[in-house]
């Protein structure tokens, strides 16, 4: 039996419930450290399994001109809208993605039937054109479109913080905290949180050290908010997310790999975009470019074709993000035979991170895996 087939057979019994761990509530970070690059950085050598404890601000002294950082320049918009129905009932809508001009897919509390009108402000209203489906997603058509709609959303929308963050900070501060310093492309319903640790000063230091920095864009959508099911895991497919790798970025990445440089993905969103775009034909790697969609779920076993190193935060149990990092740290990417998450290298790293009081999730500390 071929080696790859034996590896796949060992993973067929993996279930979502296997990707779990115990986390004290007080380790869920409620706000970022300031300055943001003073977050702690747990460094993992995949080949030797050596672990070191550093701070993110040290990254420019660790990476070299042999490294190329790939960052996700998506920009979070205030996707959480509060409104009222004609009968006075309160409604909360979380915008996910625009399916056509003025028409958005969204999650809602409570569920809404087709034809329901919702008023968000004196200038912005919407009507449900498709009710919530089995995954809780509905389609809502707004009273305005285009740049005017964007402006209205920016005016009345709230920062779409994850439910485990209970912040008392004003919206103005949250809009700054929950955004990378290099955010450029409007359209994400959640932040690519690994990138939150960078400052303009640290990016300049990295560039001064000769580290390459290239952008991609992946707009975070439904996959971040919905739980992963065993059917998702079996099919290795998640909900669609749109992403773009420009021709220039693709050429820079492929040229770097051809010269033996290390591609460092900043965040699981970047890793997902790169691996979704990867094509290997006749042993030659290429990347599909321009806007496209991915439903790829990266979980063991998965062979990474582009990403050599990963900067990431500490993720929720049973999440697709945790599965991606587990895959990066196990066969066929390392020599580790994955028996269970708890017994895996990543499981032991998470246990150590809890013991060492690292801060978890979106506003928490980071890992660098190489």
PyMOL commands that set and color helices and strands:
alter all, ss='L'
color gray80, all
select helices_A, chain A and resi 3-11+16-18+25-27+36-38+56-62+146-156+171-177+193-197+200-208+222-225+230-235+247-258+268-277+320-328+345-355
alter helices_A, ss='H'
color red, helices_A
select strands_A, chain A and resi 40-44+51-55+67-72+74-76+80-85+90-100+103-109+117-119+125-130+137-142+185-188+212-218+237-245+262-266+278-281+284-287+290-296+309-313+366-369
alter strands_A, ss='S'
color yellow, strands_A
deselect
rebuild
show_as cartoon
